[in-house]
Amino acid sequence: MGGAFSISPLLLLVNIMFNLSAFNFIDLFASITLTGLGILLLIGMYYVTKAVLKVFVRYLNYNVRLVKGGMS
């Protein structure tokens, strides 16, 4: 979703190229807002992905220990 928000200015430019009379300033402001949200989402998802990866690796290590020798 963050990636889609980040390319919203390109979609606005394509819209303006094909239909110049449909340009509104609200579209421009919405595009800028969505770009900012997209960048923030991409940054946030980077850290969330790192945290989930750590938890997943710990879970896999737990399963390996459980299969190899039990939990005694």
C-alpha positions in Angstrom: 0.0 0.0 0.0 2.9 2.4 0.8 4.3 1.8 -2.7 1.0 2.6 -4.3 0.6 5.8 -2.3 4.1 6.8 -3.3 3.4 6.6 -7.0 0.2 8.7 -6.8 1.9 11.8 -8.3 2.7 9.8 -11.4 -0.9 8.7 -11.7 -2.0 12.4 -11.3 0.4 13.4 -14.1 -1.0 10.6 -16.4 -4.5 11.8 -15.6 -3.6 15.4 -16.4 -2.0 14.4 -19.7 -5.1 12.6 -20.9 -7.7 14.9 -19.5 -6.3 18.4 -18.8 -9.7 19.9 -18.0 -10.1 17.5 -15.1 -7.3 19.1 -13.0 -8.3 20.2 -9.6 -6.0 21.5 -6.8 -7.6 19.0 -4.4 -6.2 16.2 -6.6 -2.8 17.8 -6.3 -3.0 18.1 -2.5 -4.4 14.6 -2.2 -1.5 13.3 -4.3 1.0 15.1 -2.1 -0.6 13.8 1.1 -0.8 10.2 -0.2 2.9 10.4 -1.2 3.8 11.5 2.3 1.7 8.7 3.8 3.3 6.2 1.4 6.8 7.2 2.4 5.9 6.9 6.1 4.3 3.5 5.6 7.3 2.2 3.7 9.6 3.3 6.5 7.4 1.9 9.2 7.0 -1.4 7.3 10.8 -1.7 7.1 11.0 -1.8 10.9 8.0 -4.0 11.3 9.4 -6.5 8.8 12.7 -6.6 10.7 10.9 -7.3 14.0 8.7 -10.0 12.5 11.8 -11.6 10.9 13.5 -11.7 14.4 10.4 -13.4 15.9 10.1 -15.8 13.1 13.8 -16.9 13.4 13.3 -17.4 17.1 10.3 -19.5 16.5 12.2 -21.6 14.0 15.0 -22.1 16.4 12.5 -23.1 19.1 11.1 -25.7 16.8 14.5 -27.1 15.9 15.4 -27.4 19.6 12.1 -29.1 20.2 12.6 -31.7 17.4 16.3 -32.4 18.2 16.1 -32.9 21.9 12.8 -32.1 23.5 12.3 -29.4 26.1 13.9 -30.9 29.1 
